[in-house]
Amino acid sequence: DVKVTQSSRYLVKRTGEKVFLECVQDMDHENMFWYRQDPGLGLRLIYFSYDVKMKEKGDIPEGYSVSREKKERFSLILESASTNQTSMYLCASSVTGTSGLNTDTQYFGPGTRLTVL
Amino acid sequence: EDQVTQSPEALRLQEGESSSLNCSYTVSGLRGLFWYRQDPGKGPEFLFTLYSAGEEKEKERLKATLTKKESFLHITAPKPEDSATYLCAVQASWGGTSYGKLTFGQGTILTVHP
């Protein structure tokens, strides 16, 4: 079974703090993704990575950065947390292929509920 | 721009009362359509991937179908434990920076009463 883990289930930070959210997957997937999920707005893609040290902006990258130094680990960084970054953060991973069962399917972690005070 | 619309927003069923959830989409070349289940406070759990019109997949009381414009998630004789939010997402054919990117719908909140 694919397993995606996230470093914290709940996190409370203060405005202006630097925040690190970490995600690890154990299936040797090339692609990793960070989303945030807010009521009424659904899931929105922040950043994704399709290889080590590679990153691409998603739909809402402002205020965030990412790091992927190893294939299995993808970190989301809030350089200076703000109250509007209070949200549920979800990490996902997928394998790329031209065929095969569930190719491109994204598998999600349990989520990190971040509150910025 | 890829778009996904799910209906209804919320659905209340009695245990055993079968129904369907709808996912309408517009995408520039469909690579895959995905169904997920999400319980409150948790990450989405993968259910199905559909790749081409006419394809169907089943898992326990759930059956997903796909046409060129929409997908249905049929729930047969639901139980209270089927209560969750069901999310639909599409992936467009690769090109540019859309590498594996999914576009999600807003979800349907399903409540099954005993």
Interface residues (C-beta under 8 A of the other chain):
Chain A: V4 N31 F33 G40 G42 L43 L45 F48 Y50 E56 K57 G58 M88 L90 S94 T96 N102 T103 D104 T105 Q106 Y107 F108 G109 P110 G111 R113
Chain B: R31 G32 F34 Y36 G41 K42 G43 P44 E45 F46 T49 L87 A89 Q91 T97 Y99 G100 K101 L102 F104 G105 Q106 G107
